[in-house]
């Protein structure tokens, strides 16, 4: 298995102008593609077809789109040939075809080898470019109070726009405030390496192999290395692609409590469930002290869901879907939400969330300035 998913540009293929989602010309509407590969030394299991003939995809709905007999069948065959030639063994890798980037994952069983492809942004939008119903939250994500550090927790299910939101957050803040961001992703999904406006980004690898020092292995090991790569100047941002285990959760909370702005994602069904999940993971290592650390670190817990636009087009999700963003805000340890987290009164956070949701909704409709939104939610301007 490759320690770092490689990235290569694949050759261009067909071009059409059809609006049908099973045609290559409307490829931007297809979010996920799946196809089978022949098992080494043989074909595929009975009932399965390799390449485009057995391929299918999803375009924002629960019903899969079969590609057999369509232009997409030949397109998938071309991509499958590229994958077999360029990535014969890799489990995680990325390709770009016709200007569209895909994150790919291969799994092999005794029946077949399947490659799944998830469309990811080729370019990062600014926060202001996102199609969302929560303009007030977007303004809050750009507010200077976050330059003092803290944890921004982004949650949602698969394909809910978490990564795009994180990338937009990073790009907007670096262009506006400068500073340095170090990202820890597995695989690297966002096109960020290098200068970004007034700021700069370094994307680090996550290492797993048996030959890697256990203290440097996985997300926790990458995070420990990342800490040593920040300058003394502020602002600094740490981006952690996903919290998957208790050790990573602890490192994220420690960083957010120590003056570093940290943004990360977690799979959860609501912004409150995300807080509880992070707290529960870190509690495995920290015990009862985890609540105080979460109360100190948390600034925003944002939950994202996507509403797909019928017939929508564009190179990335921010042009093809409208995001619904729900958020819980805490300005720091003395905020009412922080007090409830510290006291293990998570059930009472629902009341805070309902009140804050009303404020954000009204502020979005009225165009309330970011400072006013910040104060309405209980923040205190310096």
NUVEX-245028 format. One record per residue (C-alpha): residue in three letters; z, x, y. Coordinates in nm, 2 decimals, decimal comma, always signed. Each point is the difference from the previous one (the first is absolute). Layout:
% NUVEX-245028
TORKOL residuo      Z      X      Y
TORKOL     ALA      Z      X      Y
...
% end
This chain:
% NUVEX-245028
TORKOL residuo      Z      X      Y
TORKOL     UNK  +0,00  +0,00  +0,00
TORKOL     UNK  -0,09  +0,13  +0,35
TORKOL     UNK  +0,30  +0,08  +0,22
TORKOL     UNK  -0,19  -0,12  +0,31
TORKOL     UNK  -0,27  -0,27  +0,00
TORKOL     UNK  -0,32  +0,16  +0,11
TORKOL     UNK  -0,23  -0,16  +0,26
TORKOL     UNK  -0,38  +0,03  -0,01
TORKOL     UNK  -0,29  -0,17  +0,17
TORKOL     UNK  -0,23  -0,18  -0,25
TORKOL     UNK  -0,37  -0,03  +0,06
TORKOL     UNK  -0,13  -0,32  +0,18
TORKOL     UNK  -0,14  -0,28  -0,22
TORKOL     UNK  -0,16  -0,34  +0,07
TORKOL     UNK  -0,01  -0,17  +0,34
TORKOL     UNK  -0,05  -0,37  +0,04
TORKOL     UNK  +0,08  -0,26  +0,26
TORKOL     UNK  +0,11  -0,28  -0,23
TORKOL     UNK  +0,33  -0,19  +0,07
TORKOL     UNK  +0,07  -0,07  -0,36
TORKOL     UNK  +0,32  +0,17  -0,12
TORKOL     UNK  -0,17  +0,11  -0,32
TORKOL     UNK  -0,26  +0,19  +0,19
TORKOL     UNK  +0,03  +0,36  +0,12
TORKOL     UNK  -0,08  -0,10  +0,36
TORKOL     UNK  +0,33  -0,19  +0,02
TORKOL     UNK  +0,20  +0,27  -0,17
TORKOL     UNK  +0,25  +0,01  +0,29
TORKOL     UNK  +0,13  -0,35  -0,11
TORKOL     UNK  +0,09  +0,13  -0,35
TORKOL     UNK  +0,35  +0,14  -0,01
TORKOL     UNK  +0,04  +0,11  -0,37
TORKOL     UNK  -0,25  +0,09  -0,27
TORKOL     UNK  +0,06  +0,07  -0,37
TORKOL     UNK  -0,23  +0,15  -0,26
TORKOL     UNK  +0,02  +0,14  -0,35
TORKOL     UNK  -0,11  +0,35  -0,11
TORKOL     UNK  -0,10  +0,10  -0,35
TORKOL     UNK  +0,28  +0,17  -0,19
TORKOL     UNK  -0,08  +0,36  -0,07
TORKOL     UNK  -0,21  +0,03  -0,32
TORKOL     UNK  -0,08  -0,37  -0,01
TORKOL     UNK  -0,06  -0,32  +0,20
TORKOL     UNK  +0,23  -0,28  +0,10
TORKOL     UNK  +0,19  -0,24  -0,22
TORKOL     UNK  -0,17  -0,31  -0,13
TORKOL     UNK  -0,02  -0,27  +0,27
TORKOL     UNK  +0,00  +0,25  +0,29
TORKOL     UNK  -0,30  +0,14  +0,19
TORKOL     UNK  +0,00  +0,33  +0,17
TORKOL     UNK  -0,11  +0,06  +0,36
TORKOL     UNK  -0,14  -0,27  +0,23
TORKOL     UNK  -0,08  -0,25  -0,28
TORKOL     UNK  +0,37  -0,05  -0,07
TORKOL     UNK  +0,13  +0,06  +0,35
TORKOL     UNK  +0,16  -0,25  +0,23
TORKOL     UNK  +0,17  -0,01  +0,33
TORKOL     UNK  +0,22  -0,20  +0,24
TORKOL     UNK  -0,08  -0,11  +0,35
TORKOL     UNK  +0,33  -0,15  +0,13
TORKOL     UNK  +0,02  -0,28  -0,26
TORKOL     UNK  +0,16  -0,03  -0,34
TORKOL     UNK  -0,34  -0,05  -0,18
TORKOL     UNK  -0,17  +0,32  -0,11
TORKOL     UNK  -0,37  +0,05  +0,09
TORKOL     UNK  -0,20  +0,12  -0,30
TORKOL     UNK  -0,28  +0,25  +0,09
TORKOL     UNK  -0,22  -0,03  -0,30
TORKOL     UNK  -0,35  -0,10  +0,10
TORKOL     UNK  +0,06  +0,07  +0,37
TORKOL     UNK  -0,07  +0,29  +0,23
TORKOL     UNK  +0,35  +0,11  -0,05
TORKOL     UNK  -0,06  +0,07  -0,37
TORKOL     UNK  -0,24  +0,29  +0,10
TORKOL     UNK  +0,23  +0,11  +0,28
TORKOL     UNK  +0,30  +0,03  -0,24
TORKOL     UNK  -0,22  +0,19  -0,25
TORKOL     UNK  -0,08  +0,25  +0,27
TORKOL     UNK  +0,37  +0,03  +0,10
TORKOL     UNK  +0,10  +0,04  -0,37
TORKOL     UNK  -0,24  +0,28  -0,04
TORKOL     UNK  +0,14  +0,18  +0,30
TORKOL     UNK  +0,36  -0,05  -0,13
TORKOL     UNK  -0,09  +0,13  -0,35
TORKOL     UNK  -0,17  +0,31  +0,15
TORKOL     UNK  +0,25  +0,08  +0,28
TORKOL     UNK  +0,33  -0,13  -0,14
TORKOL     UNK  -0,02  +0,01  -0,38
TORKOL     UNK  +0,37  +0,05  -0,06
TORKOL     UNK  +0,19  -0,10  +0,32
TORKOL     UNK  +0,22  -0,31  -0,01
TORKOL     UNK  +0,03  -0,03  +0,38
TORKOL     UNK  -0,28  +0,08  +0,24
TORKOL     UNK  -0,20  -0,12  +0,30
TORKOL     UNK  -0,37  -0,04  +0,07
TORKOL     UNK  -0,21  -0,11  +0,29
TORKOL     UNK  -0,32  -0,19  -0,05
TORKOL     UNK  -0,22  -0,13  +0,28
TORKOL     UNK  +0,27  +0,07  +0,25
TORKOL     UNK  +0,26  -0,20  -0,19
TORKOL     UNK  +0,31  +0,17  -0,15
TORKOL     UNK  +0,15  -0,09  -0,33
TORKOL     UNK  +0,33  +0,10  -0,17
TORKOL     UNK  -0,06  +0,02  -0,37
TORKOL     UNK  +0,23  +0,00  -0,30
TORKOL     UNK  -0,11  +0,06  -0,36
TORKOL     UNK  +0,20  -0,11  -0,31
TORKOL     UNK  -0,10  +0,06  -0,36
TORKOL     UNK  +0,10  -0,19  -0,31
TORKOL     UNK  -0,13  -0,01  -0,36
TORKOL     UNK  -0,23  -0,29  +0,11
TORKOL     UNK  -0,15  +0,14  +0,32
TORKOL     UNK  +0,03  +0,20  +0,31
TORKOL     UNK  +0,01  -0,21  +0,31
TORKOL     UNK  -0,05  +0,11  +0,36
TORKOL     UNK  +0,15  -0,22  +0,28
TORKOL     UNK  -0,12  +0,05  +0,36
TORKOL     UNK  +0,19  -0,12  +0,30
TORKOL     UNK  -0,18  +0,00  +0,34
TORKOL     UNK  +0,19  +0,20  +0,26
TORKOL     UNK  -0,06  +0,06  +0,38
TORKOL     UNK  -0,26  +0,27  +0,08
TORKOL     UNK  +0,14  +0,01  +0,35
TORKOL     UNK  +0,33  -0,10  +0,14
TORKOL     UNK  +0,03  -0,28  +0,25
TORKOL     UNK  +0,24  +0,00  +0,29
TORKOL     UNK  +0,28  -0,26  -0,02
TORKOL     UNK  -0,16  -0,20  +0,28
TORKOL     UNK  -0,32  -0,03  -0,22
TORKOL     UNK  +0,18  -0,17  -0,29
TORKOL     UNK  -0,07  -0,37  -0,05
TORKOL     UNK  +0,35  -0,15  -0,01
TORKOL     UNK  +0,20  -0,30  +0,11
TORKOL     UNK  +0,30  +0,21  +0,12
TORKOL     UNK  -0,11  +0,18  +0,32
TORKOL     UNK  +0,36  +0,04  +0,11
TORKOL     UNK  +0,09  +0,20  -0,31
TORKOL     UNK  -0,31  +0,22  +0,06
TORKOL     UNK  +0,13  +0,08  +0,35
TORKOL     UNK  +0,34  +0,07  -0,15
TORKOL     UNK  -0,15  +0,25  -0,25
TORKOL     UNK  -0,14  +0,19  +0,30
TORKOL     UNK  +0,33  +0,00  +0,19
TORKOL     UNK  +0,16  +0,34  +0,10
TORKOL     UNK  +0,34  -0,09  -0,15
TORKOL     UNK  -0,14  +0,11  -0,33
TORKOL     UNK  -0,05  +0,35  +0,13
TORKOL     UNK  +0,38  +0,05  -0,06
TORKOL     UNK  -0,05  -0,05  -0,37
TORKOL     UNK  +0,09  -0,25  -0,27
TORKOL     UNK  -0,16  -0,18  -0,29
TORKOL     UNK  -0,30  -0,23  +0,01
TORKOL     UNK  -0,03  -0,17  -0,33
TORKOL     UNK  -0,33  -0,17  -0,08
TORKOL     UNK  -0,02  -0,23  -0,30
TORKOL     UNK  -0,24  -0,23  -0,17
TORKOL     UNK  -0,18  -0,05  -0,33
TORKOL     UNK  -0,31  +0,19  -0,12
TORKOL     UNK  -0,29  -0,03  +0,25
TORKOL     UNK  +0,21  -0,15  +0,27
TORKOL     UNK  -0,10  +0,26  +0,27
TORKOL     UNK  +0,31  +0,22  -0,01
TORKOL     UNK  -0,19  +0,33  +0,00
TORKOL     UNK  -0,23  -0,11  +0,28
TORKOL     UNK  +0,30  -0,11  +0,21
TORKOL     UNK  +0,17  +0,33  -0,06
TORKOL     UNK  -0,31  +0,20  +0,09
TORKOL     UNK  -0,05  -0,20  +0,32
TORKOL     UNK  +0,37  +0,06  +0,09
TORKOL     UNK  -0,04  +0,37  -0,04
TORKOL     UNK  -0,33  +0,03  +0,19
TORKOL     UNK  +0,12  -0,21  +0,29
TORKOL     UNK  +0,33  +0,18  +0,04
TORKOL     UNK  -0,15  +0,35  -0,03
TORKOL     UNK  -0,27  -0,08  +0,25
TORKOL     UNK  +0,25  -0,15  +0,24
TORKOL     UNK  +0,30  +0,23  -0,03
TORKOL     UNK  -0,13  +0,31  -0,18
TORKOL     UNK  +0,22  +0,19  -0,24
TORKOL     UNK  -0,05  +0,09  -0,37
TORKOL     UNK  -0,02  -0,22  -0,30
TORKOL     UNK  +0,04  +0,12  -0,36
TORKOL     UNK  -0,11  -0,24  -0,27
TORKOL     UNK  +0,09  +0,00  -0,36
TORKOL     UNK  -0,24  -0,22  -0,20
TORKOL     UNK  -0,11  -0,03  -0,36
TORKOL     UNK  -0,29  -0,03  +0,01
TORKOL     UNK  -0,10  +0,08  +0,36
TORKOL     UNK  -0,15  -0,32  +0,13
TORKOL     UNK  -0,03  +0,03  +0,37
TORKOL     UNK  -0,25  +0,22  +0,19
TORKOL     UNK  +0,25  +0,17  +0,22
TORKOL     UNK  +0,01  +0,38  -0,04
TORKOL     UNK  -0,03  +0,20  +0,32
TORKOL     UNK  +0,03  -0,09  +0,37
TORKOL     UNK  +0,04  -0,37  +0,10
TORKOL     UNK  -0,01  -0,05  +0,37
TORKOL     UNK  +0,30  +0,19  +0,15
TORKOL     UNK  +0,16  +0,04  -0,35
TORKOL     UNK  -0,08  +0,17  -0,33
TORKOL     UNK  +0,04  -0,10  -0,37
TORKOL     UNK  +0,05  +0,21  -0,31
TORKOL     UNK  -0,05  -0,18  -0,33
TORKOL     UNK  +0,20  +0,15  -0,29
TORKOL     UNK  -0,06  +0,00  -0,37
TORKOL     UNK  +0,23  -0,16  -0,25
TORKOL     UNK  +0,03  +0,24  -0,30
TORKOL     UNK  +0,10  -0,11  -0,35
TORKOL     UNK  -0,10  +0,25  -0,27
TORKOL     UNK  +0,24  +0,16  -0,25
TORKOL     UNK  -0,05  +0,33  +0,17
TORKOL     UNK  +0,14  -0,12  +0,33
TORKOL     UNK  +0,36  +0,08  +0,09
TORKOL     UNK  +0,20  -0,33  -0,06
TORKOL     UNK  +0,15  +0,03  +0,35
TORKOL     UNK  -0,36  -0,01  +0,14
TORKOL     UNK  -0,14  -0,26  -0,23
TORKOL     UNK  -0,11  -0,36  +0,09
TORKOL     UNK  +0,06  -0,19  +0,32
TORKOL     UNK  +0,36  +0,14  +0,05
TORKOL     UNK  -0,13  +0,36  -0,04
TORKOL     UNK  -0,28  -0,06  +0,25
TORKOL     UNK  +0,25  -0,15  +0,25
TORKOL     UNK  +0,22  +0,30  -0,02
TORKOL     UNK  -0,30  +0,22  +0,08
TORKOL     UNK  -0,10  -0,23  +0,28
TORKOL     UNK  +0,33  +0,03  +0,18
TORKOL     UNK  -0,07  +0,38  +0,05
TORKOL     UNK  -0,34  -0,07  +0,16
TORKOL     UNK  +0,13  -0,18  +0,31
TORKOL     UNK  +0,02  +0,17  +0,34
TORKOL     UNK  +0,31  -0,01  +0,22
TORKOL     UNK  -0,18  -0,22  +0,25
TORKOL     UNK  +0,00  -0,38  -0,01
TORKOL     UNK  -0,14  -0,25  -0,09
TORKOL     UNK  -0,05  +0,07  -0,37
TORKOL     UNK  -0,11  -0,25  -0,26
TORKOL     UNK  +0,04  +0,01  -0,38
TORKOL     UNK  -0,23  -0,23  -0,19
TORKOL     UNK  +0,08  -0,06  -0,37
TORKOL     UNK  -0,27  -0,19  -0,18
TORKOL     UNK  +0,23  -0,20  -0,22
TORKOL     UNK  +0,36  +0,00  -0,11
TORKOL     UNK  +0,00  -0,02  -0,38
TORKOL     UNK  +0,33  +0,14  -0,12
TORKOL     UNK  +0,37  +0,04  +0,11
TORKOL     UNK  -0,03  +0,37  +0,09
TORKOL     UNK  -0,29  -0,07  +0,24
TORKOL     UNK  +0,19  -0,30  +0,15
TORKOL     UNK  +0,30  +0,23  +0,07
TORKOL     UNK  -0,22  +0,27  +0,17
TORKOL     UNK  -0,17  -0,27  +0,22
TORKOL     UNK  +0,34  -0,14  +0,11
TORKOL     UNK  +0,14  +0,34  +0,07
TORKOL     UNK  -0,31  +0,09  +0,22
TORKOL     UNK  +0,01  -0,33  +0,18
TORKOL     UNK  +0,37  +0,04  +0,08
TORKOL     UNK  -0,04  +0,36  +0,13
TORKOL     UNK  -0,23  -0,07  +0,30
TORKOL     UNK  -0,33  +0,01  -0,18
TORKOL     UNK  -0,25  -0,29  +0,03
TORKOL     UNK  -0,08  -0,10  -0,35
TORKOL     UNK  -0,25  -0,26  -0,11
TORKOL     UNK  -0,05  -0,09  -0,37
TORKOL     UNK  -0,11  -0,29  -0,22
TORKOL     UNK  +0,17  -0,18  -0,29
TORKOL     UNK  -0,12  -0,29  -0,22
TORKOL     UNK  +0,20  -0,31  +0,09
TORKOL     UNK  -0,05  -0,37  +0,07
TORKOL     UNK  +0,16  -0,01  +0,35
TORKOL     UNK  +0,14  +0,23  +0,27
TORKOL     UNK  +0,36  -0,08  -0,11
TORKOL     UNK  -0,08  +0,06  -0,37
TORKOL     UNK  -0,14  +0,34  +0,10
TORKOL     UNK  +0,33  +0,10  +0,16
TORKOL     UNK  +0,20  -0,11  -0,30
TORKOL     UNK  -0,24  +0,18  -0,24
TORKOL     UNK  +0,03  +0,33  +0,20
TORKOL     UNK  +0,37  -0,04  +0,02
TORKOL     UNK  +0,03  -0,07  -0,38
TORKOL     UNK  -0,21  +0,30  -0,08
TORKOL     UNK  +0,19  +0,24  +0,22
TORKOL     UNK  +0,34  -0,14  -0,12
TORKOL     UNK  -0,07  +0,15  -0,35
TORKOL     UNK  +0,05  +0,34  +0,16
TORKOL     UNK  +0,22  -0,08  +0,31
TORKOL     UNK  +0,23  -0,27  -0,13
TORKOL     UNK  +0,18  -0,21  +0,26
TORKOL     UNK  -0,10  +0,23  +0,28
TORKOL     UNK  -0,35  -0,12  -0,01
TORKOL     UNK  +0,06  -0,31  +0,23
TORKOL     UNK  +0,12  +0,22  +0,29
TORKOL     UNK  -0,30  +0,23  -0,04
TORKOL     UNK  -0,25  -0,29  +0,00
TORKOL     UNK  +0,18  -0,16  +0,30
TORKOL     UNK  -0,04  +0,33  +0,19
TORKOL     UNK  -0,36  +0,06  -0,10
TORKOL     UNK  -0,18  -0,34  +0,01
TORKOL     UNK  -0,20  -0,09  +0,31
TORKOL     UNK  -0,26  -0,24  -0,13
TORKOL     UNK  -0,07  -0,16  -0,34
TORKOL     UNK  -0,36  -0,14  +0,01
TORKOL     UNK  -0,15  -0,22  -0,26
TORKOL     UNK  -0,38  -0,04  -0,02
TORKOL     UNK  -0,22  -0,26  -0,16
TORKOL     UNK  -0,38  -0,04  +0,05
TORKOL     UNK  -0,20  -0,31  +0,05
TORKOL     UNK  -0,36  +0,08  -0,09
TORKOL     UNK  -0,26  -0,13  +0,24
TORKOL     UNK  -0,28  -0,19  -0,17
TORKOL     UNK  -0,33  +0,19  +0,06
TORKOL     UNK  +0,19  +0,27  +0,19
TORKOL     UNK  -0,16  +0,34  +0,01
TORKOL     UNK  +0,07  +0,35  +0,12
TORKOL     UNK  +0,07  +0,34  -0,15
TORKOL     UNK  +0,37  -0,05  -0,05
TORKOL     UNK  +0,27  -0,27  -0,06
TORKOL     UNK  +0,09  -0,01  +0,37
TORKOL     UNK  -0,34  -0,16  +0,06
TORKOL     UNK  -0,01  -0,23  -0,30
TORKOL     UNK  +0,34  -0,15  -0,01
TORKOL     UNK  +0,28  -0,13  +0,23
TORKOL     UNK  +0,34  +0,14  -0,07
TORKOL     UNK  +0,32  -0,21  +0,03
TORKOL     UNK  +0,29  +0,23  +0,09
TORKOL     UNK  +0,37  -0,09  -0,04
TORKOL     UNK  +0,26  +0,24  +0,13
TORKOL     UNK  +0,37  +0,07  +0,02
TORKOL     UNK  +0,10  +0,22  +0,30
TORKOL     UNK  +0,31  +0,22  +0,05
TORKOL     UNK  +0,04  +0,22  +0,30
TORKOL     UNK  +0,26  +0,22  -0,19
TORKOL     UNK  +0,35  +0,01  -0,14
TORKOL     UNK  +0,15  -0,24  +0,26
TORKOL     UNK  -0,26  -0,28  -0,04
TORKOL     UNK  +0,11  -0,33  -0,17
TORKOL     UNK  -0,24  +0,06  -0,29
TORKOL     UNK  +0,14  +0,35  -0,06
TORKOL     UNK  +0,35  -0,14  +0,00
TORKOL     UNK  -0,09  -0,25  -0,27
TORKOL     UNK  -0,17  +0,27  -0,21
TORKOL     UNK  +0,31  +0,22  +0,03
TORKOL     UNK  +0,22  -0,28  -0,11
TORKOL     UNK  -0,22  -0,08  -0,30
TORKOL     UNK  -0,07  -0,35  +0,15
TORKOL     UNK  -0,37  +0,00  -0,08
TORKOL     UNK  -0,01  -0,38  -0,04
TORKOL     UNK  +0,09  -0,04  +0,37
TORKOL     UNK  -0,31  +0,20  +0,10
TORKOL     UNK  -0,21  -0,32  -0,05
TORKOL     UNK  +0,16  -0,14  +0,32
TORKOL     UNK  -0,09  +0,31  +0,20
TORKOL     UNK  -0,35  +0,00  -0,14
TORKOL     UNK  -0,06  -0,37  +0,09
TORKOL     UNK  +0,12  +0,06  +0,36
TORKOL     UNK  -0,21  +0,32  +0,04
TORKOL     UNK  -0,31  -0,17  -0,15
TORKOL     UNK  +0,03  -0,27  +0,26
TORKOL     UNK  +0,03  +0,26  +0,28
TORKOL     UNK  -0,30  +0,19  -0,13
TORKOL     UNK  -0,21  -0,31  -0,04
TORKOL     UNK  +0,07  -0,12  +0,36
TORKOL     UNK  -0,05  +0,35  +0,13
TORKOL     UNK  -0,34  +0,03  -0,17
TORKOL     UNK  -0,12  -0,32  +0,15
TORKOL     UNK  +0,12  +0,08  +0,35
TORKOL     UNK  -0,10  +0,37  +0,00
TORKOL     UNK  +0,35  +0,12  +0,07
TORKOL     UNK  +0,02  +0,37  +0,09
TORKOL     UNK  +0,14  +0,24  -0,27
TORKOL     UNK  +0,32  +0,08  +0,19
TORKOL     UNK  +0,08  -0,37  +0,04
TORKOL     UNK  -0,06  -0,06  -0,37
TORKOL     UNK  +0,22  +0,30  -0,08
TORKOL     UNK  +0,28  -0,14  +0,21
TORKOL     UNK  -0,04  -0,35  -0,13
TORKOL     UNK  +0,05  +0,13  -0,36
TORKOL     UNK  +0,32  +0,17  +0,10
TORKOL     UNK  -0,12  +0,35  +0,10
TORKOL     UNK  +0,15  +0,18  +0,30
TORKOL     UNK  -0,22  +0,20  +0,23
TORKOL     UNK  +0,12  +0,35  +0,09
% end
